[in-house]
Amino acid sequence: MIDHNALVASRREGTFKGIGGLDLYYQSWCPEGKVRGVLAVIHGLGGHSGRYINIVQHLIPLKYAVYALDLRGHGRSPGQRGYINAWNEFREDLRAFLQLIQIQQLECPIFLLGHSLGAIIILDYILRYPKDASTLQGAIALAPTLGKVGVSSLRVLIGKMLSRVWPRFSLNTGIDISAASRDQQILAAYAQDTLRHTRATARLATEFFATVDWINAHAADWQLPLLILHGGADRVALPAGSDIFYQRLTCSDKLRIEYPEAYHEIQSDLNYQEVLADLEHWLEQHLSNRRSHLEK
């Protein structure tokens, strides 16, 4: 039985300096007593750090701390909604966030989880900074947008054309909210969520597609333990993309699980308990591997 009051009591919020001195918002949830591991969560386009409470509620009783930030241009963080100057802003913001966690949770094993756009951010970071990434215990990609995405080709074309001349040009992504989850209560909550937005700028579009291409081209360089969880009925991030990436990985410690009927917000869909059980099992396995390694 989860004590929701304990979850509230364990929650903290604050800001940290992202690249360019931007004050980025984050929140954390910590269990009582010794923390066994930390999960750092990076949300998707238009989302924010408050969208992963199911994960928090599942992991706090298991003595994991959960940290989540609001990306620039999202949630409670400043910046034009859905805008970046260049992809390295996301990359360097993530680097600063992980440094903050390492200071607050000294010598605690850290796992990095990204959802949708957030999965692209963590995959890029780990591939670009293998030395920094080697301090992590593993990575989890939820519904990564590695292949075709549920945005019209016309919107994509407009974004690419305008990126150089009008990079801040903003469009509604046009993604149908009903593609998020099969749970009608979740959809109703999303519709009322004032921190959520549906904007993407021309510059973000071109930076995103260039980064996805780079990640796919460098899949064979991947070294870190990786778990990919994807809904088979995901219309936002088509599952074939993560399957192709998975097949290109040459590392031995990799696992991909596809849930046949699940939608894009896999942590909040009807089968979320199955998803969280698989996440828990993988985390526990890799904590055990770490203990075995340290004891040798």
Steps between C-alpha positions, in 0.01 A plus 500: 500500500652833395496783755428803281565738790851357535556563130398864539720538808800359312463740207731794448525756222758749390694641208846450356703687239470368148721610210494877454411548868133406456332402829346159426235350728530153649330293768608193692343232716716318754416199721568497872830343600775389264445555128585188297494664159395815313283526189542826306200564272497711182151571362373524144400789273234716661522307826650578839645337811162438662386245239677198654329458839421132430875436478564700818231315695637166386867568575492697828397193709791313338741766635572674172516878477346655187616830349325671209561833328295729280691550174557857381185623330289253700303482824627736770829570323546824303541535124275513196277191498657227287804705395876439515784683323689174452477140624807540720284710736302187590823300525678748727188556714487125559869498590441774762196313635700180547776695676239639740371149574853367555563775756171436685526119484870432555624169358144379438443302177312709243275372222390737223147473356368694203151500354432579131703817423667446840621160380673669204664744741642222720610281206683795343662598833628148570638455148661847493650477851602136549743589782233684701245230417729228635413620853133412439355156580281483195245674279130449435329628184119517520333533159807654336428703184772328297308444177185638345301735722131581502543852362383584148770517233377853410570627852845338491574659160389846621724465805806408292441784254459766767772386742771726354291809421243490782625249760249609766202438270265286709238248393260275682641148464156374402548184706163359607474491880308171475824337376653548846315234699204261492402618849228765468574640847860562397388675181260721699782593740734582209235724344479698828876515553599869475874418501467289186541660156474388137751733335812425299718754321671476163846488657404224744365293210821515296723444805285202605509321163875560462559355848287192432697437179830534691385262777393236250832533314695445825292217652796258476699727738252446786656347815268562797235250619180600317130422548250605231128486582259578216128476432416290196207730417698823549388749232726782622835318493457202271654189665684390186751780563613369838506144365737594216725688746497203737608263224794727419633489858807282537520510882391186688306666784192613313129419530197622305143425606204587279147505646263413212202726580673782690505866392764774531479599870601148591547584869136613522321256271261223603789253536724740697541252788650243260735769364608605851554138606733451201680825585538394864636157404760653268609760758531237774701273270745779422534604863584137579756495218659812647520347849658185359754707310589709810541189715752341261 
